[in-house]
Amino acid sequence: MKKIITRVLFIVLAIYVVCTFISQQKLLNTYAKESKEYKNQIEQANNLKEDLTDTLQSLNSTEYIEEIAREKLDMYLPNEKVYIDITQ
């Protein structure tokens, strides 16, 4: 009788350990997936930061100011010839 109780307790304990291991593994997989997503978000934010830093550095350059004046405001230098393509 003592052996049967010991075996039953051992089986119950083994089942508990296996179930706990499985649930912990699922949780670890979830955390790994979230970690990967956060790393991707950090990488995208760093890329955006680099782009914004480059833009900020070029904002005061004369080339950038001329480009914006031409593209957005249709402004040109005084002696500059402007050609318009009417075939479109």
MMTF fields as JSON, N, C-alpha, C and O atoms, coordinates in Angstrom:
{
  "mmtfVersion": "1.0.0",
  "mmtfProducer": "UNKNOWN",
  "numBonds": 351,
  "numAtoms": 352,
  "numGroups": 88,
  "numChains": 1,
  "numModels": 1,
  "chainsPerModel": [1],
  "groupsPerChain": [88],
  "chainIdList": ["A"],
  "bondAtomList": [4, 2, 8, 6, 12, 10, 16, 14, 20, 18, 24, 22, 28, 26, 32, 30, 36, 34, 40, 38, 44, 42, 48, 46, 52, 50, 56, 54, 60, 58, 64, 62, 68, 66, 72, 70, 76, 74, 80, 78, 84, 82, 88, 86, 92, 90, 96, 94, 100, 98, 104, 102, 108, 106, 112, 110, 116, 114, 120, 118, 124, 122, 128, 126, 132, 130, 136, 134, 140, 138, 144, 142, 148, 146, 152, 150, 156, 154, 160, 158, 164, 162, 168, 166, 172, 170, 176, 174, 180, 178, 184, 182, 188, 186, 192, 190, 196, 194, 200, 198, 204, 202, 208, 206, 212, 210, 216, 214, 220, 218, 224, 222, 228, 226, 232, 230, 236, 234, 240, 238, 244, 242, 248, 246, 252, 250, 256, 254, 260, 258, 264, 262, 268, 266, 272, 270, 276, 274, 280, 278, 284, 282, 288, 286, 292, 290, 296, 294, 300, 298, 304, 302, 308, 306, 312, 310, 316, 314, 320, 318, 324, 322, 328, 326, 332, 330, 336, 334, 340, 338, 344, 342, 348, 346],
  "bondOrderList": [1, 1, 1, 1, 1, 1, 1, 1, 1, 1, 1, 1, 1, 1, 1, 1, 1, 1, 1, 1, 1, 1, 1, 1, 1, 1, 1, 1, 1, 1, 1, 1, 1, 1, 1, 1, 1, 1, 1, 1, 1, 1, 1, 1, 1, 1, 1, 1, 1, 1, 1, 1, 1, 1, 1, 1, 1, 1, 1, 1, 1, 1, 1, 1, 1, 1, 1, 1, 1, 1, 1, 1, 1, 1, 1, 1, 1, 1, 1, 1, 1, 1, 1, 1, 1, 1, 1],
  "groupList": [{"groupName": "MET", "atomNameList": ["N", "CA", "C", "O"], "elementList": ["N", "C", "C", "O"], "formalChargeList": [0, 0, 0, 0], "bondAtomList": [1, 0, 2, 1, 3, 2], "bondOrderList": [1, 1, 2], "singleLetterCode": "M", "chemCompType": "L-PEPTIDE LINKING"}, {"groupName": "LYS", "atomNameList": ["N", "CA", "C", "O"], "elementList": ["N", "C", "C", "O"], "formalChargeList": [0, 0, 0, 0], "bondAtomList": [1, 0, 2, 1, 3, 2], "bondOrderList": [1, 1, 2], "singleLetterCode": "K", "chemCompType": "L-PEPTIDE LINKING"}, {"groupName": "ILE", "atomNameList": ["N", "CA", "C", "O"], "elementList": ["N", "C", "C", "O"], "formalChargeList": [0, 0, 0, 0], "bondAtomList": [1, 0, 2, 1, 3, 2], "bondOrderList": [1, 1, 2], "singleLetterCode": "I", "chemCompType": "L-PEPTIDE LINKING"}, {"groupName": "THR", "atomNameList": ["N", "CA", "C", "O"], "elementList": ["N", "C", "C", "O"], "formalChargeList": [0, 0, 0, 0], "bondAtomList": [1, 0, 2, 1, 3, 2], "bondOrderList": [1, 1, 2], "singleLetterCode": "T", "chemCompType": "L-PEPTIDE LINKING"}, {"groupName": "ARG", "atomNameList": ["N", "CA", "C", "O"], "elementList": ["N", "C", "C", "O"], "formalChargeList": [0, 0, 0, 0], "bondAtomList": [1, 0, 2, 1, 3, 2], "bondOrderList": [1, 1, 2], "singleLetterCode": "R", "chemCompType": "L-PEPTIDE LINKING"}, {"groupName": "VAL", "atomNameList": ["N", "CA", "C", "O"], "elementList": ["N", "C", "C", "O"], "formalChargeList": [0, 0, 0, 0], "bondAtomList": [1, 0, 2, 1, 3, 2], "bondOrderList": [1, 1, 2], "singleLetterCode": "V", "chemCompType": "L-PEPTIDE LINKING"}, {"groupName": "LEU", "atomNameList": ["N", "CA", "C", "O"], "elementList": ["N", "C", "C", "O"], "formalChargeList": [0, 0, 0, 0], "bondAtomList": [1, 0, 2, 1, 3, 2], "bondOrderList": [1, 1, 2], "singleLetterCode": "L", "chemCompType": "L-PEPTIDE LINKING"}, {"groupName": "PHE", "atomNameList": ["N", "CA", "C", "O"], "elementList": ["N", "C", "C", "O"], "formalChargeList": [0, 0, 0, 0], "bondAtomList": [1, 0, 2, 1, 3, 2], "bondOrderList": [1, 1, 2], "singleLetterCode": "F", "chemCompType": "L-PEPTIDE LINKING"}, {"groupName": "ALA", "atomNameList": ["N", "CA", "C", "O"], "elementList": ["N", "C", "C", "O"], "formalChargeList": [0, 0, 0, 0], "bondAtomList": [1, 0, 2, 1, 3, 2], "bondOrderList": [1, 1, 2], "singleLetterCode": "A", "chemCompType": "L-PEPTIDE LINKING"}, {"groupName": "TYR", "atomNameList": ["N", "CA", "C", "O"], "elementList": ["N", "C", "C", "O"], "formalChargeList": [0, 0, 0, 0], "bondAtomList": [1, 0, 2, 1, 3, 2], "bondOrderList": [1, 1, 2], "singleLetterCode": "Y", "chemCompType": "L-PEPTIDE LINKING"}, {"groupName": "CYS", "atomNameList": ["N", "CA", "C", "O"], "elementList": ["N", "C", "C", "O"], "formalChargeList": [0, 0, 0, 0], "bondAtomList": [1, 0, 2, 1, 3, 2], "bondOrderList": [1, 1, 2], "singleLetterCode": "C", "chemCompType": "L-PEPTIDE LINKING"}, {"groupName": "SER", "atomNameList": ["N", "CA", "C", "O"], "elementList": ["N", "C", "C", "O"], "formalChargeList": [0, 0, 0, 0], "bondAtomList": [1, 0, 2, 1, 3, 2], "bondOrderList": [1, 1, 2], "singleLetterCode": "S", "chemCompType": "L-PEPTIDE LINKING"}, {"groupName": "GLN", "atomNameList": ["N", "CA", "C", "O"], "elementList": ["N", "C", "C", "O"], "formalChargeList": [0, 0, 0, 0], "bondAtomList": [1, 0, 2, 1, 3, 2], "bondOrderList": [1, 1, 2], "singleLetterCode": "Q", "chemCompType": "L-PEPTIDE LINKING"}, {"groupName": "ASN", "atomNameList": ["N", "CA", "C", "O"], "elementList": ["N", "C", "C", "O"], "formalChargeList": [0, 0, 0, 0], "bondAtomList": [1, 0, 2, 1, 3, 2], "bondOrderList": [1, 1, 2], "singleLetterCode": "N", "chemCompType": "L-PEPTIDE LINKING"}, {"groupName": "GLU", "atomNameList": ["N", "CA", "C", "O"], "elementList": ["N", "C", "C", "O"], "formalChargeList": [0, 0, 0, 0], "bondAtomList": [1, 0, 2, 1, 3, 2], "bondOrderList": [1, 1, 2], "singleLetterCode": "E", "chemCompType": "L-PEPTIDE LINKING"}, {"groupName": "ASP", "atomNameList": ["N", "CA", "C", "O"], "elementList": ["N", "C", "C", "O"], "formalChargeList": [0, 0, 0, 0], "bondAtomList": [1, 0, 2, 1, 3, 2], "bondOrderList": [1, 1, 2], "singleLetterCode": "D", "chemCompType": "L-PEPTIDE LINKING"}, {"groupName": "PRO", "atomNameList": ["N", "CA", "C", "O"], "elementList": ["N", "C", "C", "O"], "formalChargeList": [0, 0, 0, 0], "bondAtomList": [1, 0, 2, 1, 3, 2], "bondOrderList": [1, 1, 2], "singleLetterCode": "P", "chemCompType": "L-PEPTIDE LINKING"}],
  "groupTypeList": [0, 1, 1, 2, 2, 3, 4, 5, 6, 7, 2, 5, 6, 8, 2, 9, 5, 5, 10, 3, 7, 2, 11, 12, 12, 1, 6, 6, 13, 3, 9, 8, 1, 14, 11, 1, 14, 9, 1, 13, 12, 2, 14, 12, 8, 13, 13, 6, 1, 14, 15, 6, 3, 15, 3, 6, 12, 11, 6, 13, 11, 3, 14, 9, 2, 14, 14, 2, 8, 4, 14, 1, 6, 15, 0, 9, 6, 16, 13, 14, 1, 5, 9, 2, 15, 2, 3, 12],
  "groupIdList": [1, 2, 3, 4, 5, 6, 7, 8, 9, 10, 11, 12, 13, 14, 15, 16, 17, 18, 19, 20, 21, 22, 23, 24, 25, 26, 27, 28, 29, 30, 31, 32, 33, 34, 35, 36, 37, 38, 39, 40, 41, 42, 43, 44, 45, 46, 47, 48, 49, 50, 51, 52, 53, 54, 55, 56, 57, 58, 59, 60, 61, 62, 63, 64, 65, 66, 67, 68, 69, 70, 71, 72, 73, 74, 75, 76, 77, 78, 79, 80, 81, 82, 83, 84, 85, 86, 87, 88],
  "secStructList": [7, 2, 2, 2, 2, 2, 2, 2, 2, 2, 2, 2, 2, 2, 2, 2, 2, 2, 2, 2, 2, 2, 2, 2, 2, 2, 2, 2, 2, 2, 2, 2, 2, 2, 2, 2, 2, 2, 2, 2, 2, 2, 2, 2, 2, 2, 2, 2, 2, 2, 2, 2, 2, 2, 2, 2, 2, 2, 6, 6, 1, 2, 2, 2, 2, 2, 2, 2, 2, 2, 2, 2, 2, 7, 7, 7, 7, 6, 6, 7, 7, 7, 7, 7, 7, 7, 7, 7],
  "xCoordList": [0.827, 0.0, 0.87, 0.544, 1.975, 2.875, 3.544, 3.765, 3.866, 4.493, 3.527, 3.94, 2.271, 1.272, 1.101, 1.044, 1.021, 0.88, 2.122, 2.008, 3.299, 4.542, 4.565, 4.948, 4.163, 4.137, 3.126, 3.413, 1.957, 0.927, 1.436, 1.283, 2.039, 2.586, 3.702, 3.798, 4.532, 5.605, 5.043, 5.548, 3.995, 3.372, 2.718, 2.836, 2.027, 1.393, 2.468, 2.309, 3.547, 4.647, 5.277, 5.59, 5.464, 6.045, 5.131, 5.602, 3.83, 2.865, 2.898, 2.861, 2.966, 3.031, 4.292, 4.229, 5.416, 6.68, 6.625, 7.066, 6.091, 5.986, 5.046, 5.374, 3.905, 2.966, 3.583, 3.425, 4.284, 4.96, 6.035, 6.168, 6.787, 7.831, 7.227, 7.759, 6.133, 5.486, 4.968, 5.165, 4.309, 3.781, 4.917, 4.795, 6.005, 7.161, 7.796, 8.241, 7.842, 8.411, 7.558, 8.095, 6.232, 5.343, 5.568, 5.606, 5.714, 5.952, 7.286, 7.376, 8.308, 9.617, 9.55, 10.172, 8.803, 8.64, 7.936, 8.3, 6.928, 6.219, 7.168, 7.169, 7.971, 8.921, 9.983, 10.396, 10.423, 11.416, 10.822, 11.493, 9.567, 8.909, 8.751, 9.011, 8.332, 8.185, 9.535, 9.629, 10.561, 11.905, 12.355, 12.947, 12.074, 12.44, 11.689, 12.269, 10.404, 9.607, 10.144, 10.226, 10.507, 11.052, 12.397, 12.688, 13.213, 14.498, 14.271, 14.991, 13.269, 12.941, 12.461, 12.831, 11.643, 11.158, 12.308, 12.343, 13.248, 14.414, 15.256, 15.734, 15.44, 16.219, 15.546, 16.221, 14.226, 13.502, 13.599, 13.755, 13.507, 13.613, 15.014, 15.159, 16.039, 17.403, 17.599, 18.27, 17.019, 17.109, 16.408, 16.919, 15.239, 14.514, 15.308, 15.355, 15.925, 16.737, 17.899, 18.205, 18.546, 19.651, 19.161, 19.811, 18.013, 17.453, 17.125, 17.421, 16.517, 16.165, 17.403, 17.417, 18.439, 19.69, 20.322, 20.808, 20.315, 20.85, 20.05, 20.621, 18.735, 17.877, 18.139, 18.211, 18.278, 18.539, 19.854, 19.95, 20.862, 22.153, 22.093, 22.826, 21.236, 21.166, 20.171, 20.103, 19.405, 18.372, 18.94, 18.321, 20.072, 20.628, 21.584, 22.167, 21.764, 22.659, 21.958, 20.741, 22.729, 22.143, 21.569, 20.58, 22.17, 21.646, 20.236, 19.365, 20.018, 18.7, 17.67, 16.546, 18.063, 17.146, 16.778, 15.613, 17.759, 17.468, 16.559, 15.652, 16.804, 15.985, 14.532, 13.62, 14.317, 12.953, 12.298, 11.119, 13.046, 12.489, 12.071, 11.031, 12.862, 12.519, 11.317, 10.369, 11.356, 10.34, 8.994, 7.952, 9.008, 7.75, 7.216, 6.003, 8.111, 7.67, 7.801, 7.429, 8.319, 8.537, 9.344, 9.017, 10.376, 11.275, 12.581, 13.01, 13.206, 14.452, 15.415, 15.014, 16.68, 17.698, 17.454, 16.844, 17.914, 17.594, 18.016, 17.238, 19.171, 19.636, 19.473, 20.138, 18.614, 18.431, 17.337, 16.271, 17.615, 16.628, 15.819, 16.369, 14.526, 13.627, 12.98, 12.412, 13.075, 12.473, 11.292, 11.396, 10.186, 8.99, 8.686, 8.593, 8.536, 8.232, 6.724, 5.985, 6.261, 4.823, 4.301, 3.123, 5.155, 4.717, 3.969, 3.444, 3.912, 3.258, 1.823, 1.128],
  "yCoordList": [-1.194, 0.0, 1.255, 2.244, 1.207, 2.341, 2.593, 3.742, 1.52, 1.653, 2.287, 3.093, 1.936, 2.471, 3.974, 4.754, 4.368, 5.793, 6.559, 7.667, 5.974, 6.615, 6.774, 7.828, 5.748, 5.819, 6.855, 7.609, 6.883, 7.85, 9.27, 10.149, 9.488, 10.81, 11.181, 12.328, 10.208, 10.448, 10.8, 11.703, 10.084, 10.35, 11.73, 12.47, 12.07, 13.389, 14.482, 15.488, 14.281, 15.249, 15.37, 16.477, 14.266, 14.287, 15.03, 15.82, 14.782, 15.473, 16.974, 17.788, 17.335, 18.75, 19.406, 20.518, 18.735, 19.281, 19.453, 20.475, 18.468, 18.554, 19.689, 20.459, 19.807, 20.885, 22.253, 23.182, 22.364, 23.62, 23.944, 25.094, 22.952, 23.155, 23.625, 24.532, 23.019, 23.39, 24.828, 25.602, 25.179, 26.543, 27.566, 28.652, 27.235, 28.136, 28.284, 29.373, 27.211, 27.275, 28.16, 28.934, 28.055, 28.918, 30.38, 31.25, 30.643, 32.0, 32.537, 33.695, 31.703, 32.105, 32.404, 33.356, 31.601, 31.849, 33.179, 33.922, 33.468, 34.746, 35.907, 36.9, 35.789, 36.848, 37.021, 38.146, 35.948, 36.033, 36.752, 37.565, 36.449, 37.11, 38.605, 39.422, 38.966, 40.377, 41.086, 42.226, 40.419, 40.989, 41.285, 42.331, 40.371, 40.565, 41.752, 42.548, 41.881, 43.004, 44.328, 45.315, 44.346, 45.567, 45.931, 47.111, 44.938, 45.218, 45.814, 46.726, 45.306, 45.868, 47.31, 48.164, 47.578, 48.938, 49.877, 51.016, 49.403, 50.217, 50.505, 51.625, 49.497, 49.684, 50.692, 51.542, 50.61, 51.563, 52.97, 53.938, 53.083, 54.397, 54.976, 56.179, 54.137, 54.618, 55.075, 56.077, 54.348, 54.758, 56.095, 56.963, 56.25, 57.509, 58.644, 59.753, 58.361, 59.374, 59.81, 61.0, 58.856, 59.192, 60.052, 61.026, 59.683, 60.469, 61.888, 62.854, 62.003, 63.328, 64.149, 65.361, 63.503, 64.204, 64.721, 65.852, 63.89, 64.321, 65.493, 66.451, 65.411, 66.489, 67.767, 68.852, 67.641, 68.801, 69.469, 70.696, 68.671, 69.232, 69.929, 70.89, 69.462, 70.053, 71.203, 71.86, 71.463, 72.497, 73.881, 74.653, 74.212, 75.548, 75.667, 76.732, 74.616, 74.696, 75.419, 75.321, 76.136, 76.884, 75.946, 76.284, 74.78, 73.834, 73.384, 73.286, 73.113, 72.66, 73.773, 73.532, 74.995, 76.126, 76.363, 76.62, 76.281, 76.445, 75.33, 75.58, 74.114, 72.983, 73.161, 72.948, 73.544, 73.752, 74.92, 74.848, 75.994, 77.152, 76.769, 77.225, 75.935, 75.516, 74.574, 74.781, 73.541, 72.491, 72.92, 72.629, 73.596, 73.87, 75.273, 75.483, 76.23, 77.616, 78.136, 79.277, 77.322, 77.729, 79.016, 79.905, 79.108, 80.267, 79.846, 78.698, 80.801, 80.523, 81.667, 82.752, 81.436, 82.473, 83.529, 83.22, 84.763, 85.846, 85.581, 85.883, 85.049, 84.842, 83.404, 82.982, 82.667, 81.253, 81.091, 81.699, 80.262, 79.988, 78.762, 77.749, 78.872, 77.792, 77.249, 77.999, 75.944, 75.293, 74.457, 73.714, 74.588, 73.833, 72.872, 73.263, 71.626, 70.572, 70.531, 70.156, 70.909, 70.963, 69.701, 69.634, 68.703, 67.494, 66.54, 65.527, 66.828, 65.909, 66.177, 65.491],
  "zCoordList": [0.0, 0.0, 0.0, -0.656, 0.739, 0.824, -0.528, -0.909, -1.25, -2.561, -3.56, -4.394, -3.484, -4.412, -4.177, -5.128, -2.916, -2.579, -3.044, -3.569, -2.855, -3.28, -4.803, -5.309, -5.523, -6.976, -7.48, -8.409, -6.866, -7.256, -7.005, -7.853, -5.841, -5.539, -6.526, -6.962, -6.867, -7.818, -9.197, -9.865, -9.62, -10.919, -10.932, -11.909, -9.844, -9.743, -9.785, -10.477, -9.05, -9.038, -10.428, -10.867, -11.111, -12.455, -13.422, -14.24, -13.333, -14.19, -13.895, -14.818, -12.634, -12.244, -12.81, -13.335, -12.708, -13.211, -14.731, -15.258, -15.426, -16.885, -17.29, -18.193, -16.654, -16.966, -16.698, -17.49, -15.578, -15.242, -16.279, -16.698, -16.687, -17.69, -19.011, -19.651, -19.412, -20.675, -20.614, -21.55, -19.515, -19.399, -19.346, -19.913, -18.681, -18.627, -20.006, -20.368, -20.769, -22.113, -23.016, -23.808, -22.905, -23.679, -23.305, -24.175, -22.021, -21.551, -22.07, -22.476, -22.055, -22.579, -24.072, -24.542, -24.818, -26.249, -26.503, -27.414, -25.691, -25.811, -25.527, -26.255, -24.48, -24.14, -25.222, -25.501, -25.822, -26.896, -28.109, -28.745, -28.423, -29.551, -29.282, -30.165, -28.082, -27.716, -27.765, -28.22, -27.302, -27.316, -28.741, -29.007, -29.644, -31.049, -31.633, -32.373, -31.31, -31.795, -31.254, -31.986, -29.978, -29.385, -30.007, -30.205, -30.314, -30.969, -32.349, -32.754, -33.082, -34.392, -34.268, -35.074, -33.262, -33.05, -32.708, -33.175, -31.894, -31.537, -32.772, -32.953, -33.625, -34.847, -35.77, -36.351, -35.912, -36.748, -36.175, -36.919, -34.852, -34.214, -34.406, -34.621, -34.33, -34.553, -35.988, -36.233, -36.944, -38.347, -38.573, -39.281, -37.969, -38.08, -37.45, -37.984, -36.322, -35.646, -36.529, -36.611, -37.189, -38.088, -39.253, -39.632, -39.814, -40.921, -40.475, -41.178, -39.31, -38.798, -38.473, -38.686, -37.96, -37.671, -38.957, -39.005, -40.0, -41.293, -41.852, -42.373, -41.743, -42.226, -41.437, -42.013, -40.138, -39.295, -39.663, -39.67, -39.967, -40.338, -41.692, -41.924, -42.58, -43.908, -44.005, -45.044, -42.962, -43.029, -43.306, -44.037, -42.759, -42.912, -44.083, -44.285, -44.854, -45.998, -47.145, -47.303, -47.931, -49.053, -50.107, -50.757, -50.286, -51.266, -50.897, -51.761, -49.627, -49.172, -49.33, -49.773, -48.965, -49.072, -50.538, -50.845, -51.451, -52.874, -53.391, -54.185, -52.943, -53.381, -52.955, -53.753, -51.722, -51.225, -51.956, -52.3, -52.195, -52.896, -54.305, -54.78, -54.991, -56.353, -56.363, -57.12, -55.526, -55.574, -55.004, -55.591, -53.886, -53.193, -53.477, -53.488, -53.705, -53.856, -55.285, -55.561, -56.189, -57.578, -57.675, -58.461, -56.89, -56.915, -57.579, -57.466, -58.276, -58.983, -58.773, -58.352, -59.063, -58.958, -60.036, -61.059, -59.833, -60.78, -62.228, -63.133, -62.484, -63.851, -64.322, -65.268, -63.686, -63.997, -65.053, -64.957, -66.061, -67.1, -66.696, -66.264, -66.844, -66.475, -67.744, -68.538, -67.921, -69.071, -68.59, -67.614, -69.279, -68.909, -70.038, -71.201, -69.683, -70.66, -70.872, -69.963, -72.047, -72.31, -72.983, -73.333, -73.169, -73.843, -72.922, -73.385, -71.69, -70.752, -70.631, -69.881]
}
